[in-house]
Amino acid sequence: KHFYPQLRPSSPELLLSLRPHCMENVVEGCSCHPSHPQQLFCSAEIVIRAKISGEKIVSPSNSSSPYMKMIQYEIKMIKMFKGFDRAKDIQYVYTPVYSSLCGVKLDSNNKAGYLLSGSMWSDGRISIGQCDLVESWDNLSLSQKKNLNYRYQMGCECRINTCYTVPCASTGENECLWTDWLLDNSLNGEQARQYACIRRSDTSCGWYRGGPPPEKDFLDMTDP
């Protein structure tokens, strides 16, 4: 699994409303539309770097259903990239136990480091899932780590259009065409790992890569 977009339950109550369907189709996997990591960053309420220090299964006090159970991950937050206005310190994140409800399994044995993004419930808890930006920190490229600091945020007003087939044409100046699926048959290709779609000084949007340019025809701008 790599980067996918958000189709996440926003509250425990919504999870409960989904329960009858999940009881019938619990073996079905979580379904997420393809999305560039920048899109996931921009749509997330919280984005942090953290280490997982522990985990336990919890369930709402008003429900005995196994489908309402959540994994509570205890974390040590290292850095916050987004969400300063929502939370100052985060000690726990929550995810459904079942992968069919987009639950995420993280390694809590070796205090592994992760990039975590998600949403905040009305009670202040942070929810993460397979359709969020959740990835081992060591698996991120250097460009992705740099983009988390400010470049992704610079392009949140830009639109990233995923190209599945040829022809694939831009519909406006505020758009970047994401062609990894066409060029690399991957959603974790060169553009996902090395590029950010940012707004230029003339208000148009274009791909930006920090570092030397690769031999790819989608290049718009590079560092000098």
C-alpha positions as CSV (number, residue, x, y, z in Angstrom):
1,K,0.0,0.0,0.0
2,H,1.1,3.5,-0.7
3,F,-0.7,6.8,-1.1
4,Y,-4.5,6.8,-1.5
5,P,-7.2,9.4,-0.9
6,Q,-9.6,9.9,1.8
7,L,-13.0,8.1,2.1
8,R,-13.0,7.8,5.9
9,P,-15.7,7.7,8.5
10,S,-15.8,11.0,10.3
11,S,-17.1,9.7,13.6
12,P,-17.8,6.5,15.7
13,E,-21.5,7.1,15.0
14,L,-20.9,6.8,11.2
15,L,-18.9,3.6,11.7
16,L,-21.9,2.2,13.6
17,S,-24.2,3.1,10.7
18,L,-21.9,1.2,8.3
19,R,-22.0,-1.9,10.5
20,P,-24.8,-3.9,8.9
21,H,-23.1,-3.8,5.5
22,C,-19.7,-4.7,7.0
23,M,-21.2,-7.7,8.8
24,E,-22.3,-9.0,5.4
25,N,-19.1,-8.0,3.5
26,V,-16.4,-8.0,6.1
27,V,-14.0,-9.8,3.8
28,E,-14.2,-7.1,1.2
29,G,-11.3,-4.7,1.2
30,C,-11.2,-1.0,1.8
31,S,-11.8,1.0,-1.5
32,C,-10.0,4.3,-2.1
33,H,-9.6,6.4,-5.2
34,P,-6.1,7.0,-6.4
35,S,-4.6,10.3,-5.2
36,H,-1.3,12.1,-5.2
37,P,0.3,12.5,-1.7
38,Q,-0.1,16.3,-2.0
39,Q,-3.9,15.8,-2.4
40,L,-4.0,13.7,0.8
41,F,-1.9,16.3,2.6
42,C,-4.2,19.1,1.5
43,S,-7.4,17.3,2.4
44,A,-6.2,16.1,5.8
45,E,-6.9,17.9,9.0
46,I,-3.9,16.6,10.8
47,V,-0.5,15.6,9.4
48,I,2.3,14.5,11.8
49,R,5.5,12.5,12.1
50,A,5.4,10.2,15.0
51,K,6.7,7.0,16.6
52,I,4.3,4.2,17.7
53,S,5.0,3.3,21.3
54,G,2.0,1.0,22.0
55,E,-1.4,-0.2,21.0
56,K,-4.6,-1.6,22.5
57,I,-8.1,-2.5,21.3
58,V,-10.8,-0.2,22.6
59,S,-14.6,0.0,21.9
60,P,-17.3,2.6,22.5
61,S,-19.1,2.2,25.9
62,N,-22.5,2.2,24.2
63,S,-21.7,-0.6,21.7
64,S,-20.8,-4.3,22.1
65,S,-20.4,-4.8,18.3
66,P,-17.0,-6.1,17.3
67,Y,-17.2,-3.9,14.2
68,M,-17.1,-0.8,16.4
69,K,-13.8,-1.8,18.0
70,M,-10.9,0.5,17.3
71,I,-7.1,0.2,17.6
72,Q,-5.8,2.9,19.8
73,Y,-2.1,3.6,18.9
74,E,-0.1,5.4,21.5
75,I,2.3,7.7,19.8
76,K,5.2,10.0,20.5
77,M,4.8,13.0,18.2
78,I,8.0,14.2,16.6
79,K,6.8,17.0,14.3
80,M,3.5,18.5,13.2
81,F,3.2,19.5,9.6
82,K,-0.5,20.5,9.6
83,G,-3.2,20.9,12.2
84,F,-1.6,23.5,14.5
85,D,-5.0,25.2,14.8
86,R,-6.7,21.9,15.8
87,A,-4.3,20.2,18.2
88,K,-1.2,21.1,20.2
89,D,-0.2,17.6,21.3
90,I,-1.4,14.3,20.2
91,Q,-0.9,11.2,22.3
92,Y,-3.2,8.7,20.5
93,V,-4.5,8.0,17.0
94,Y,-7.4,5.6,16.3
95,T,-8.2,3.3,13.4
96,P,-10.8,0.5,12.8
97,V,-9.7,-3.0,13.7
98,Y,-11.0,-4.4,10.4
99,S,-9.2,-3.6,7.1
100,S,-12.6,-3.8,5.4
101,L,-13.4,-0.5,7.3
102,C,-10.0,0.9,6.1
103,G,-8.2,0.1,9.3
104,V,-4.4,0.5,9.3
105,K,-2.0,-1.9,11.0
106,L,1.1,-0.1,12.3
107,D,4.2,-1.6,13.9
108,S,4.3,-0.8,17.6
109,N,7.0,-3.3,18.6
110,N,10.1,-1.4,17.3
111,K,8.8,2.1,17.9
112,A,8.7,2.6,14.2
113,G,8.4,6.1,12.7
114,Y,5.5,7.0,10.5
115,L,4.0,9.9,8.6
116,L,0.4,10.0,9.7
117,S,-2.5,12.0,8.4
118,G,-6.2,11.9,9.3
119,S,-9.2,13.7,10.6
120,M,-10.4,14.9,14.0
121,W,-13.6,13.6,15.5
122,S,-15.9,15.9,17.4
123,D,-14.5,14.5,20.7
124,G,-11.0,15.5,19.7
125,R,-9.7,12.0,18.8
126,I,-7.6,11.6,15.7
127,S,-8.8,9.0,13.1
128,I,-6.4,7.5,10.5
129,G,-7.1,4.9,7.8
130,Q,-5.9,3.3,4.6
131,C,-7.3,6.1,2.6
132,D,-5.2,8.7,4.4
133,L,-1.6,9.6,4.0
134,V,-0.1,6.9,6.2
135,E,3.4,5.7,5.4
136,S,6.6,4.5,7.1
137,W,8.9,7.5,7.5
138,D,11.8,5.6,6.0
139,N,9.9,4.8,2.9
140,L,9.4,8.5,2.0
141,S,11.7,10.1,-0.5
142,L,13.8,13.0,0.4
143,S,11.7,15.2,-1.8
144,Q,8.5,14.1,-0.1
145,K,10.0,14.9,3.3
146,K,10.9,18.4,2.1
147,N,7.5,18.9,0.4
148,L,5.7,18.2,3.7
149,N,7.3,21.4,5.2
150,Y,5.8,23.9,2.8
151,R,5.6,22.9,-0.8
152,Y,2.5,20.7,-0.6
153,Q,0.8,23.5,1.3
154,M,1.7,26.0,-1.4
155,G,-0.2,24.0,-3.9
156,C,-3.4,23.3,-2.0
157,E,-5.3,25.7,-4.3
158,C,-4.1,23.8,-7.3
159,R,-5.9,20.8,-8.8
160,I,-4.1,17.5,-9.6
161,N,-5.8,15.6,-12.4
162,T,-5.0,11.9,-12.6
163,C,-4.3,10.6,-16.1
164,Y,-5.5,7.1,-16.7
165,T,-5.5,7.0,-20.5
166,V,-4.2,8.9,-23.5
167,P,-5.1,11.6,-24.5
168,C,-5.0,13.4,-21.2
169,A,-5.3,17.2,-21.4
170,S,-5.3,20.0,-18.9
171,T,-8.5,21.8,-18.4
172,G,-7.0,25.0,-16.9
173,E,-3.9,26.8,-15.7
174,N,-4.6,25.9,-12.1
175,E,-4.1,22.2,-12.8
176,C,-1.2,19.7,-12.9
177,L,-1.5,16.4,-14.8
178,W,-0.5,13.3,-12.8
179,T,0.9,10.8,-15.2
180,D,2.5,8.2,-13.0
181,W,-0.2,5.6,-13.9
182,L,0.6,6.1,-17.6
183,L,4.4,6.4,-17.5
184,D,5.2,3.9,-14.7
185,N,2.0,1.9,-14.2
186,S,2.2,3.0,-10.6
187,L,0.6,5.3,-8.1
188,N,3.9,5.7,-6.4
189,G,6.0,6.8,-9.4
190,E,8.3,9.7,-10.1
191,Q,5.7,12.5,-9.7
192,A,4.3,11.1,-6.5
193,R,7.7,10.6,-4.9
194,Q,9.6,13.7,-6.3
195,Y,7.2,16.4,-7.2
196,A,4.8,19.0,-5.8
197,C,2.2,20.9,-7.7
198,I,2.5,24.5,-6.7
199,R,1.1,27.9,-7.7
200,R,3.5,30.1,-9.6
201,S,3.8,33.8,-9.3
202,D,1.5,34.3,-12.3
203,T,-1.2,32.2,-10.4
204,S,-0.8,29.2,-12.8
205,C,0.1,25.8,-11.3
206,G,3.0,23.5,-12.3
207,W,5.0,20.6,-11.1
208,Y,8.0,21.5,-9.0
209,R,10.9,19.2,-8.1
210,G,13.7,20.0,-5.6
211,G,17.0,18.8,-7.0
212,P,18.3,17.8,-10.4
213,P,15.7,17.3,-13.1
214,P,15.0,13.7,-14.3
215,E,14.5,12.8,-18.0
216,K,10.7,13.1,-17.9
217,D,8.6,15.2,-20.2
218,F,6.2,16.4,-17.4
219,L,8.9,18.6,-15.9
220,D,7.8,22.3,-15.3
221,M,10.2,23.8,-12.9
222,T,13.4,22.7,-11.0
223,D,15.7,24.1,-8.4
224,P,18.6,26.1,-9.9
